[in-house]
Amino acid sequence: MAKLSRDAVLKLAKLSRLKLTEEEIEKFRHELSEILAYVEMLDKVDTKGLEPTYQVTGLKNVTRADKEINYQAKSKDLLKNAPATEKNQFKVKRVLQ
């Protein structure tokens, strides 16, 4: 069984920006060690000759074909109500600096 050290838990907590109490450090050291032991057990499973399973429900993506819709609106008609335009486009305040 892979035992996780106290320092490893503290390093994970720092990377996760978590402040842990002494009780939490011990609790997570034990829980994370159990998780690692389970992963080690899964590593020992013989998967030779098995195909990867990408989808288990049998559902398939169904999409509709794109259709171009002509709303019969002219760009100049749409822009005439805009508070500000520039080069035949809406002019807005800068979002990124």
Number of C-alpha atoms within 10 A of each C-alpha: 11 13 14 17 15 15 11 13 21 17 13 12 15 12 9 9 9 11 11 14 9 9 9 12 19 16 13 17 19 16 14 17 18 16 13 15 15 13 12 13 11 10 10 8 8 8 9 6 6 7 7 7 6 6 8 6 6 5 7 7 5 6 6 6 6 6 6 6 6 6 6 6 8 8 10 10 9 11 16 11 10 12 9 12 13 9 6 9 13 14 13 11 6 6 5 4 3
